[in-house]
Amino acid sequence: MNKRQLLQSFLAASALSFGLAPAHAQTPIKFQLDWRFEGPAALFLHPAAKGYFKSAGLDVSIDAGNGSGGTVTRVASGAYDMGFADLAALMEFHANNPDSPNKPVAVMMVYNNTPASVMALKKSGIAKPADLAGKKLGAPVFDAGRRAFPIFAKANNIGAVNWTAMDPTLRETMLVRGDIDAITGFTFTSLLNLEARGAKASDIVVLQYPDYGVKLYGNVIIASPRLIKENPAAIKAFLSAFAKGAKEVMANPAAAIESVKKRDGIIDSALETRRLKLAIDTVINSPDARADGFGVVDPGRLSLMASQVSDAFATKTRVDPNAVWTAALLPPAAELNILKK
């Protein structure tokens, strides 16, 4: 033993000799978001700042992400224990990696509806899905709305479109500049980004996927199979603390944004409060969410989505809805009763 280990052993023995109980160890949880520290990140940063995870016996570290696909991959690799990611991205990973022993599993539904939408400026002449036929659409290749566009197109009988890829930071700029006719993206992200680039809200056409027959689920909390097997109690504790914090976030979004500001001091608090409120209204406290209940899924809808993703993403194998989701670790129903009527 080195000197430091000897000292630690001596102190521990001394504490016991004086009848002092050792402090309870906190279970470390490395958690990755799907995106940057923006408004919706408050759902996780608020309960962390309030100490809810710590009170549940967890030492949770939260990192920003760069897309749901990356989050799923990093949880699968063991670099992170849990994460926040689009369910379609999780399904794709499962179906394309059937032999992987480390496929993450969704343990709580957060975005009951996909935030994906098609956005255009009125001057483009696009007013409904059918108007997209033959148009030039733009989005990063990994964008959830772009990946799921075949489902949207099939539901609305849209003819062929032409795609342009770009970095996420250029998507809204290219639309405002007229380089493309429409974009796909999360409504609460791209809508506000378009306004920030000079577009008036009254001049923006938003075709939200859920409004046009596409009932895909959105983001879920995922966990590594190792953590599910070795420490399911830690996941249950995390979800309970998260639900408690999420209820407060929905009750007072402006106050919750302060937790995001602490992690990224240069954010525009007013803008991110708007973004958070949009997310709450469109995908978290949506009519579908209130009908299903927070945190859970409808088995029939989950199965349909698994089939749609298998077809649209041309996966190597078919998505097994029972493999990507478990409700076994959810908090009691009373703790999930957090949506406003």
VEXGUNU-312891 format. One record per residue (C-alpha): x, y, z. Coordinates in steps of 0.001 Angstrom, whole numbers, padded with zeros to 6 digits, always signed. Example, Ala and Ser with C-alpha at 12.3 -4.5 7.8 and 13.67 -1.06 7.14 Angstrom:
! residues 2
+012300-004500+007800
+013670-001060+007140
! end
This chain:
! residues 341
+000000+000000+000000
+001242+003513-000748
+001224+006337+001782
-002127+007706+000593
-003829+004315+000881
-002340+003822+004356
-003668+007204+005446
-007148+006443+004068
-007190+003093+005891
-006075+004757+009135
-008774+007434+008896
-011466+004885+008124
-010388+002711+011064
-010309+005758+013321
-013828+006750+012309
-015121+003290+013094
-013293+003216+016439
-015097+006395+017453
-018454+005022+016307
-018730+007289+013258
-020641+005826+010301
-018942+006288+006926
-020692+008613+004443
-022959+006865+001947
-021254+006554-001416
-022977+008204-004357
-023549+006020-007420
-021876+007745-010400
-024037+008179-013501
-022560+009647-016681
-025407+011114-018722
-025306+012568-022237
-027912+014858-023757
-028944+014696-027400
-027890+018260-028153
-026379+021454-026814
-027257+023220-023577
-030466+024801-024847
-033913+025251-023296
-035009+021584-023180
-031783+020651-021366
-033388+022234-018292
-035384+019029-017897
-032154+017418-016683
-030049+020343-015509
-032774+021659-013166
-033117+018507-011040
-029320+018278-010964
-029001+021897-009784
-031718+021377-007160
-029876+018375-005769
-032600+015847-006535
-030216+013324-008079
-027801+013730-005167
-030598+013218-002653
-031451+010003-004482
-027909+008729-003922
-026632+009544-007388
-023608+011497-008574
-024896+012537-012003
-022678+014314-014524
-024472+015741-017570
-022719+016471-020865
-024006+018151-024021
-024442+016008-027139
-024199+016418-030904
-027117+014335-032114
-029173+011366-030944
-027199+008867-033016
-024017+009836-031231
-025680+009569-027831
-026969+006059-028554
-023533+004963-029768
-021743+006371-026728
-024106+004698-024279
-023660+001446-026210
-019881+001804-026029
-019952+002224-022256
-018635+005784-022374
-021936+006890-020813
-024353+005084-018523
-027524+006839-019628
-028620+009395-022191
-031393+011303-023926
-032018+010344-027541
-034580+010062-030303
-036352+006694-030150
-035985+006245-033910
-032197+006502-033576
-032276+003863-030839
-034432+001587-032997
-032067+001988-035929
-029066+001067-033772
-030819-002071-032515
-031833-003238-035981
-028449-002511-037565
-026444-004106-034746
-028396-007285-033980
-025381-009099-032525
-024239-006268-030263
-024479-007281-026598
-024598-003650-025444
-027688-002225-027087
-029155+000574-024915
-032783+000348-023854
-035395+003107-023522
-036612+003365-019923
-038816+006499-019984
-040731+008378-022673
-040221+012165-022523
-041162+013535-025971
-044438+011748-026596
-044491+013193-030122
-041613+013668-032495
-040524+017327-032627
-039738+016916-036333
-041332+019233-038861
-040854+020694-042297
-040413+024462-042328
-040542+026844-045261
-041117+030520-045974
-044496+031495-047382
-042867+033077-050433
-041804+029582-051528
-045431+028705-052250
-045305+025781-049822
-048435+025667-047692
-049160+021949-047325
-047227+018659-047600
-048178+018038-051240
-046468+021313-052202
-043096+019800-051304
-042980+017583-054395
-040070+018561-056630
-038735+021073-054106
-035203+021350-052738
-035114+020371-049054
-032156+020813-046742
-030998+019265-043474
-027941+017581-041979
-027787+013936-043032
-028346+012797-039432
-031341+015078-038789
-034252+013139-037281
-036790+014869-039514
-034795+014076-042633
-034329+010440-041622
-038063+010092-040972
-039147+012083-044038
-040029+008922-046015
-042663+008181-043351
-044019+011730-043618
-043953+011527-047432
-045797+008210-047489
-048469+009441-045072
-049110+012494-047252
-048508+011128-050780
-045617+013508-051447
-043744+013119-054718
-039972+013004-055028
-037942+015804-053446
-034296+016851-053797
-032059+016902-050735
-029161+019184-049860
-026942+018390-046886
-025274+020980-044689
-023834+021566-041246
-026561+022210-038617
-025389+025795-038143
-026114+026582-041821
-029560+025001-042157
-031753+027996-041287
-029351+030464-042902
-029624+028655-046245
-033431+028727-046054
-033572+032447-045308
-031017+033081-048061
-033140+031174-050579
-030615+028418-051289
-033239+025795-050479
-037037+025721-050448
-037648+024014-047112
-035865+022374-044196
-036525+019623-041712
-035682+020016-038049
-037066+020068-034542
-039792+022707-034415
-038554+024317-031211
-035032+024527-032626
-035412+025611-036237
-038404+027931-035780
-036564+030109-033299
-033349+029900-035307
-035206+031211-038352
-036541+034153-036349
-033031+034851-035080
-031905+035076-038717
-034477+037708-039589
-037521+035682-040653
-040846+036873-039261
-042931+034272-037458
-045898+035177-039680
-043835+034342-042785
-042834+030836-041647
-044825+027739-042604
-044502+024892-040098
-045678+021407-041081
-045350+019400-037875
-045151+015666-038468
-047721+014779-035754
-050241+017156-037367
-049989+015265-040645
-050497+011658-039666
-047019+010785-038357
-047372+009636-034751
-043742+008783-034133
-042454+008992-030592
-039649+011454-029930
-036915+011458-027313
-036560+008909-024557
-034222+008356-021632
-031986+005413-022436
-029801+003241-020220
-026981+000807-020861
-027821-002893-020504
-024955-003198-018015
-026536-000631-015694
-029971-002208-016100
-028556-005563-015054
-026143-004473-012335
-027930-001530-010723
-031599-001168-011710
-032209+000688-008445
-029968+003521-009656
-032058+003898-012804
-035270+003926-010786
-033812+006593-008519
-032727+008654-011530
-036169+008498-013142
-037929+009473-009905
-035645+012474-009411
-036037+013421-013073
-039845+013298-012901
-039823+015499-009803
-037631+018049-011554
-039543+017894-014842
-042773+018773-013033
-041136+021919-011676
-039658+022780-015080
-043097+022644-016704
-044606+024717-013891
-041990+027489-014176
-039886+027286-017364
-038310+030730-016885
-036893+029806-013496
-035672+026442-014777
-033645+028110-017530
-031297+029419-014859
-029909+025893-014560
-028994+026012-018266
-027478+029463-017877
-025160+028089-015206
-023810+025537-017675
-023588+027914-020639
-023349+031525-019585
-023736+032959-023095
-027245+031645-023809
-030091+034104-024349
-032340+033261-021405
-035481+034736-022970
-034914+032830-026215
-034217+029550-024439
-037293+030016-022247
-039360+030291-025435
-037659+027171-026802
-038412+025250-023637
-042043+026357-023611
-042406+025285-027261
-041007+021868-026411
-043361+021509-023459
-046431+022520-025450
-045717+020526-028621
-044080+017277-027530
-044057+016872-023722
-047493+018056-022573
-049127+017299-025925
-052656+015866-026288
-051150+012435-027033
-049000+012639-023903
-051967+013569-021738
-053937+010672-023223
-051146+008112-022687
-049707+009521-019463
-046205+010855-018932
-043272+008463-019242
-045088+005516-020811
-045793+004238-024318
-048769+002718-026074
-047778-000800-027232
-049677-000583-030512
-048183+002782-031396
-044700+001549-030461
-045085-001494-032719
-046255+000673-035615
-043274+002971-035191
-040914-000026-035135
-042332-001171-038469
-042174+002321-039988
-038565+002854-038908
-037564-000550-040268
-038949+000402-043672
-037897+004056-043837
-034372+003481-042528
-033884+000242-044518
-032429-001475-041448
-030507-004756-041633
-033110-006478-039468
-036611-005566-038370
-036933-003488-035211
-038198-005496-032234
-040313-003097-030148
-039994-005348-027100
-036188-005101-027220
-035920-001319-027378
-038298-000473-024519
-038968-001502-020925
-041429-000028-018454
-040060-002111-015578
-037988+000714-014103
-040555+003503-014204
-041599+005274-010997
-045084+004672-009537
-048009+006222-011408
-048402+008949-008780
-044873+010209-009474
-045584+010277-013218
-048717+012393-012804
-046906+015608-013737
-048716+016910-016839
-051032+019883-016638
-054534+019314-017901
! end
